[in-house]
Amino acid sequence: MADAFRDRMMAATRVVRSEETALKRRIAALYASCARDMGKEVAHYGADSLTGRRAQALQKSMRAYVKALWQDVRGLAEDAIRKGAEIGIETQSGMLGDALHGVGITTRQSFASMFARTQDEAVASVLNGSIYAGKRAGLSRRIWNNEALLGGQIEQLIASAVAQGRSATQLARDLEAFVKPDAMMPDNWNDIYEGLPFAFHVDYNAKRLAVSALNHSYFQGAILAGRENPYAEFLHWELSRSHEIYDVCDTYMEHDEGLGKGNFALDNAPLPHPFCKCTWYIDCDKSLEEIGEELGEWLAGAENPKLERAFGEWKTTLLGVDNITGYRYHEDGTIIATDDWKTRTDHFSIPANYRPYAVIETCSGAKRQIDRTFYDANGTLKRQIHGGPHAYKATYGNGGAHAHDFEQGMRVVYSDQRHGRELTAEEVKENYDIIPHSSENSPDDL
């Protein structure tokens, strides 16, 4: 087994667990805030008993609170789904990036871009419910069903309070206790609200839905990306250390379809149940070093039908964004900036020494002109390309774009006393996206 694969997925799972905790806290805070707001509004009705007309108005306003609560919970859940899918995708793109990094090639971001459509698919499958077997409603409907139930209970609570002649002040306390997570039941609850059980842990179902959606999007992201990763061979299942009650997870641990005990083909991998804490990870029988060497050889020109099928359409992009040949280029031949400083607001200076083959993009001239600073193989400042003439400079060709050369950190001054020089044809081509366009420098002519 590739321990590095397992370690990466275990680290990703820890991140998901942390996201779960934060998500549950946020949902609890939403319910607590809603409870306070409901209580305050009801208290405005004063100490008098609630009449039928006032009760109807109150029920209407409380339904609005329930709807707002549903929308807030849905927003948190949708954000969690996107985060979960992103983490799941990264388990696969990161594995490939780690393997290549071991042989001196850094392309992790490129692998991540390869799985962008997969991430969108993972998010959609959880949002619309297609990930689940049988007829299952999408996330919005399931959350609404939960909150609509709460809304009906609140209407029942108000009706009971009116029938008992409760004042608005008394109802406000009861309503806030009913909606607030982990609140204590008032002593006289059963006497006043007969037939309406007190909603202990009222936020439980919302937490369950949101946390399950987060975990399922993490699972779906990893599975879908794994299906596109030729080195992802199976999913392994292990019971959690806290697993005490026999359930379906015990059968997963014993499962054997010819791939080894507890291993599933990715197309046959089971979806974790809600609040499942068991351990699962995607694995293979090759070491990370073996994978890196194989990927590196293929990028260098060796034939490999398996990798060609999986990544063939991305090969040019992969070769264009690694550090094998120095600077990195887009498919159209323009340079790829490694550092985007265009939006920096602090007072910074361009360093004389930086990372090897770095390209820093900055703005000048009220942020209308884009400039690029190039570093050589030793990380020494080598050249600057200015995408315009500046307001105070003599006009050069190519719409005023020009270059500055540096030696030992000092700008070169040319014989004509100009600090800059005209761009070469190659510099025009690789910086075409930041220089003023004209018929003189059409990329088709370069």
C-alpha positions, -999 to +999 in steps of 0.1 A: +000+000+000+011+036-006+014+050+029+018+085+015-016+082-001-032+070+032-014+098+051-027+125+028-063+112+030-061+109+068-049+146+070-078+156+047-102+137+069-089+156+100-096+188+081-132+176+074-137+167+111-126+202+120-150+217+095-178+195+110-172+210+145-172+245+131-203+239+111-222+225+141-212+256+162-224+279+134-258+262+132-262+262+170-254+299+169-281+305+142-307+288+164-297+307+195-298+340+176-332+331+162-345+322+196-334+355+210-349+375+181-382+356+184-383+362+222-377+399+218-404+404+191-430+385+212-421+405+243-431+437+224-467+426+226-466+435+263-479+418+295-515+415+283-530+382+271-528+375+234-561+378+215-569+358+184-560+386+160-528+393+178-520+357+179-525+353+141-502+383+135-476+367+158-478+333+141-472+350+107-441+369+120-428+337+136-431+318+103-409+345+088-383+337+114-385+300+106-380+308+068-350+330+075-335+303+097-340+277+069-322+300+045-293+306+068-289+268+075-291+261+038-264+287+031-241+272+057-247+237+043-241+247+007-208+264+017-198+232+035-206+211+005-183+231-017-156+229+009-160+192+013-158+185-025-127+207-027-110+188+000-120+154-016-106+165-050-074+177-033-067+142-019-062+130-055-047+160-072-023+164-042-012+128-044-002+132-080+015+165-072+034+149-043+046+121-066+059+145-092+074+167-066+095+138-055+112+137-089+117+174-091+085+185-110+059+207-094+025+206-111+000+203-083-020+233-094-023+219-129-036+186-116-061+205-095-074+223-126-078+190-143-104+180-117-124+213-118-153+198-136-153+168-113-156+192-083-187+208-098-202+174-104-196+163-068-212+195-055-242+191-078-248+155-069-251+163-032-272+194-037-297+177-059-297+144-040-286+123-070-258+108-049-284+089-029-301+057-039-339+058-046-360+089-046-343+114-023-351+151-022-323+177-027-307+195+001-330+225+001-361+204+004-347+182+032-337+213+052-370+230+045-389+199+056-371+200+089-376+237+095-413+236+083-419+210+111-404+234+135-426+261+121-457+240+127-447+233+163-442+270+169-477+277+156-490+250+180-471+266+208-486+300+202-521+285+199-517+267+232-504+299+249-534+318+237-558+291+249-542+292+283-543+330+285-505+334+286-492+369+284-468+379+256-440+381+282-446+345+294-448+333+258-416+350+249-397+330+276-413+298+265-407+303+228-370+313+233-365+281+254-382+260+227-359+272+199-327+277+218-303+247+216-297+229+248-322+250+267-338+236+299-375+228+297-396+251+318-411+234+349-447+239+339-442+230+302-463+198+301-492+215+320-494+244+295-484+228+262-500+193+265-492+172+235-463+194+223-430+177+234-403+201+244-378+203+216-346+193+233-316+198+210-338+214+185-309+220+161-300+183+159-316+176+126-302+206+109-267+197+122-272+161+110-283+172+075-255+198+071-227+175+085-239+146+064-238+168+033-203+179+041-191+144+045-209+131+014-194+159-007-160+151+006-165+114-002-180+122-036-152+145-045-126+119-036-144+091-054-150+110-087-115+123-088-102+089-079-120+074-109-100+098-131-067+090-113-051+059-129-033+053-096-064+052-074-071+015-074-096+009-045-112+024-014-102+008+020-126+008+049-117+005+086-139+008+117-135+038+140-119+032+174-151+046+189-173+021+170-193+002+195-227-007+180-229-032+152-241-016+120-235-016+083-199-005+088-191-039+102-200-055+070-179-029+050-149-039+071-154-076+062-162-069+026-140-088+000-145-086-037-111-099-046-092-067-038-085-076-002-105-074+030-122-041+035-114-030+000-139-018-026-137-009-063-143+028-066-175+022-086-188+000-058-177+021-028-204+025-001-216+060+010-208+067+047-240+069+068-248+102+087-224+110+115-202+081+104-167+083+121-152+053+104-119+055+084-119+052+047-092+062+022-084+056-015-052+036-020-031+017-045-003-009-045+024+014-059+047+036-038+047+073-043+083+071-057+072+046-083+043+068-094+065+099-096+091+081-117+064+067-141+047+101-144+081+118-150+091+094-177+058+098-195+061+136-194+097+132-207+084+113-238+081+076-227+051+058-240+024+049-214-011+041-227-026+042-193-014+078-186-021+088-221-058+078-217-061+095-183-040+127-189-032+129-226-053+160-233-036+177-204+000+168-213+008+200-230-006+220-200+014+198-176+046+204-195+039+241-198+035+247-161+063+226-146+099+238-139+117+214-162+126+241-187+126+271-164+099+297-170+063+285-174+041+292-204+004+291-214-005+272-245-006+305-265+031+311-256+025+339-230+044+337-198+028+324-166+033+348-136+043+329-104+034+358-081+005+382-085+012+414-066-011+436-086-036+440-057-011+446-029-017+478-010+014+478+012+045+497+004+068+470-011+100+470-031+110+445-058+136+421-042+170+417-058+169+380-050+138+358-050+128+323-061+145+307-092+125+313-124+099+335-106+079+360-125+063+388-103+034+408-118+028+443-105+008+474-115+021+510-121+006+542-134-025+543-112-027+505-117-034+508-154-001+493-166+010+458-158+047+451-154+066+418-149+099+411-131+119+381-141+144+361-120+170+337-134+179+301-124+197+314-093+168+336-082+186+368-092+167+398-106+173+395-144+148+416-163+117+437-161+090+440-188+069+472-186+036+469-204+034+506-213+055+538-216+047+554-182+036+590-183+072+603-180+090+580-205+099+584-242+077+563-264+091+530-275+076+507-301+049+481-292+027+509-278+054+521-254+062+487-238+098+483-230+124+463-210+149+469-183+179+446-178+197+441-145+232+431-136+242+423-100+209+439-088+216+472-107+196+485-136+216+486-168+220+521-184+225+519-222+248+541-244+220+564-254+214+571-217+180+554-218+174+530-189+151+509-210+153+492-244+129+479-271+114+445-266+127+416-286+103+396-308+104+367-282+096+391-254+067+405-273+053+370-278+056+359-242+042+392-228+017+399-255-012+398-230+001+429-211+014+451-240-008+475-260-021+456-290-017+468-326-014+454-361+024+457-357+026+431-330-002+406-338+007+372-322+000+356-356+030+374-370+054+365-342 
